[in-house]
Amino acid sequence: EIIMQDSTSVKPRQLRARSPPASLSGGSFRSPKQLPSINNSMGHSSPNNSISHPSEHKKKVSKVFKKPILGDIFGSFMSGNQSFVDSLMYRARLTENPADTGYTKEIKLEESSNIEASTSSFEAVESESDSDNELRQLKTMNPKQQLALTIKNWSVLPENDHDIINEGAVYALIALCYVEDSSIRRCCATSFYHLSSREVNREPLLNMGVTTGVVTLAMQARKWKVAKMCAMTLCNLSMQPNGEAIMAREGAILALVVLLGVKGQSLLPICVQALYNMTCTDEHFKGIERISKALLNISSSGFDLSDLLVKTLVNCSRYSWMRLRIIEDGAIGSLSALLPTLSSRENKKELVFHMLVVLRSLSDSSGCRSELLQKGAVDILNTLLPYCDEKGRLIILKVMHNFLRKPSAFSNAHFEIAVTMINHVALSTTSVVNLQYCAACMQIFTKEKTRGMNHLAAHIVDAMVLLLQSSDPTIQFYVITTCGDIFFNHLCNDPVKVEQLIQHFIQQGSLVNDPQNIQALALALAKVCQVDSYMLTMIRLQLLRVVFELLFDVIGVHSSNLLLQESCCIAICRIALRLEDVSNDDRVRIAKIFTVMLDLDDEFVLSSTISSIRVLCSSGLCHKHFLSAALLDRVASIVTKYKNKIELCRTGCAVLAVFSCDVDAHDLLAAEKIMNVLFFNIKAEDGFIKELVAITLCNISSNVNAGNVMSAMGVVEVLATLSNSTSEVILELCAKCICNLTCKTDLHPKMIKNKILDIILMIALVRSVANSTRIICAKALLNLITDDNLPTIRDSGAVRVFATLSALNNPPIQFVCAKGYYLLSLTQARREELVQRRAILQSLFNMVKCQSARIRVKVGITICNLLACPVTNKAAIKAGAL
């Protein structure tokens, strides 16, 4: 499989800053069958922060106002006396001292400028500002209001941050957020914003639970100022690495979603930025799925959020459990909506890249691929292709390769688009990694047989001609296997392109060095050699000898690769049969290689090797070169070892049958081991194996020495078992074997003892219906007619064979029967046996009606012999001899 891992991400840490696009790093080649990995996620990596438990926050907050504030600390009830505050801290913030007025305005001006700098492009200028007469209203405030205002003023200066955070002021602010007072809430929101705007404060603020206070303010905000400060505070806090889980746990996501709609979506840019920042995390957190859904459900507004939306989808799609939910929330529809305006955008390259990353991440999950295809992901990729550089093309190729893992999900229209896209990239790219993915996709297309679209096959052939020139092992592997599928499935009907492909394929074959690629090459060549049209093309291009030598080189170097051995075996055999100039040296090489391959212990290799030997021997090409006792013995051993493998056993018996046609091989085949193998296989369930054994036994029985060995090993019992078959071919072969064995009179006693006559009678009179088989049985009986065998023939009733067969209107059979009667009339003892059965004499006399003169001559001589004998003439006359 092609593995794609997510490892790197980038997180922006400035308000409204647009982060640079995530990088796509192509992995290195690992193995010929495995394409390189591609990493392209977005997020951030930062050290872990210590986060206290929310219960601790609540405990600290709850003690802030446990005791009531006693005394008139701010002197708000001492009217008329303005000097009592001179001894208090922060005097300059409480009185309008002319010497301090400039400092006070400077602080307020700084605060105002900070807010305007952060919000100048987000919303209209806020009509409601902080009260300019805070000092004048201070005396009318209650203690909580005064406390909130004081902390707000302190929070303006960065040098106060340490004391505010460490001395409990933050907890006081959090508690004050729950007070139903608009001025207190406005001061709290402003304080939180001031504190969170400084990066060093964000981590401790998050750990102290400040998000809870901000969320409380945001959810109950009635004033624009409060809502704005809450949104900006949450955006600031979202820039803290590893703080996203705390914010999500304390309700920041829901608060931002609520703030999205405030004042006609005026806070939309800030909230979207904050939500996006929260997705830039190394680890997912509970509620992250609500971010993508919220952004996808935002209705059209004046603010273009497409950049942040796509980046958010990039971050969220890293997590496999979110991908199907993102698709269901409408991510594909949102991406499709960006396509019409893509060409006019300034950041279109960055946007295209991020869109591709989203599709790539979503396609990594197998459960999402069908949904993506149904919602038009292929059309999106096709539209984005013109905007892509090499890196973007790589992502498109990866996405397509993911989709093609389940090609059945493609409609024909999308399948055609996919082939066109991959072919376009293959013909235009120079990246090795891109070409690797192109070749891998092409292989899948050919496995699908291009859905029967011949014009697509022609496009693939064009790409293959180009890719065949590559020296990269991965590309070579996929290209070779793709070409093999094209050859085997006859995908291309254009003879010109097929000829061009075959020529380049064979020419580049000698440049392949990788073992796996060489194996694929051998398999592809085996496929080519199985098709006559391709063989004729190679003959026309004069490439047969090139392929022949190439196969010998491959099989010599990679002798341990079994699949390669099998493929080369098939190809060499087929090419050798087509070559016109096969020299003796070539035949010796062929015989040597195939003999060595017989020593391999693999069922498929042995099956192909033995089949090739059978074909090469039966054609007469290498018969004498293969003939040896060692080869026959090895074939017999293979048949014995793989007796349960019908195909292999059948092929081995076929080789023995082919060699049995050679007289020089009879003595070798009569070896005890081979005969035992043949005798064992007469009980095989496969009828074809029985037939091959019968052929071998029949041919070997014609040799005198072999006949003696067969008789000594009990061949009659074997023939008795074999003759139980219902196959007329096997019955005829058994009859021929018996006829051959009965030609040697030395074997008669043992054969008769083993009831050879019963076998002849069963075949001739019962089992066989073919005249050719019956006539052979009659000839075998003729061979057995001797004075020594006469009593046995009489007792067995074998003469009935002549009586039965002579009634057939078949001159050859009738002639054999007439010859049998003639032999029975040569001696007195035989004649006496002949005239004892009147039915037999009647069958003899009936043959005088035969049209054949040769038959009538034999019959006449036989009758003369009966009449000339004083012992048999009376019985012959009574039977009608005269």
Secondary structure, 3 states (H helix, E strand, C coil): CCCCCCCCCCCCCCCCCCCCCCCCEECCCCECCECCCEECCCCCCCCCCCCCCHHHHHHHHHCCCCCCCCCCCCCCCCCCCCCHHHHCCCHHHCCCCCCCHHHHHHHHHHHHHHHHHHHCCCCCCCCCCCCCCHHHHHCCCCHHHHHHHHHHHHCCCHHHHHHHHHCCHHHHHHHHCCCCCHHHHHHHHHHHHHHHCCHHHHHHHHHCCHHHHHHHHHHCCCCHHHHHHHHHHHHHHCCCCCCHHHHHHCCHHHHHHHHHCCCCCCCHHHHHHHHHHHHCCCCCCCCHHHHHHHHHCCCCCCCCCHHHHHHHHHHHCCCHHHHHHHHHCCHHHHHHHHCCCHHHCCCHHHHHHHHHHHHHHHHCCHHHHHHHHHCCHHHHHHHHHHHCCHHHHHHHHHHHHHHCCCHHHCCHHHHHHHHHHHHHHHHHCCCHHHHHHHHHHHHHHHHCHHHHCHHHHHHHHHHHHHHCCCCCHHHHHHHHHHHHHHHHHCCCCCHHHHHHHHHHHHHHHCCCCCHHHHHHHHHHHHHHHCCHHHHHHHHHCCCHHHHHHHHHHHHHHCCCCHHHHHHHHHHHHHHHHHCCCCCHHHHHHHHHHHHHHCCCCCHHHHHHHHHHHHHHHHCCCCHHHHCCHHHHHHHHHHHHHCCCCHHHHHHHHHHHHHHHCCHHHHHHHCCHHHHHHHHHHHHCCCHHHHHHHHHHHHHHCCCHHHHHHHHHCCHHHHHHHHCCCCCHHHHHHHHHHHHHHHCCHHHHHHHHHCCHHHHHHHHHHHHCCCHHHHHHHHHHHHHHCCCCCHHHHHHHCCCHHHHHHCCCCCHHHHHHHHHHHHHHCCCHHHHHHHHCCHHHHHHHHHHHHCCCHHHHHHHHHHHHHHHHCCCCHHHHHHHCCC
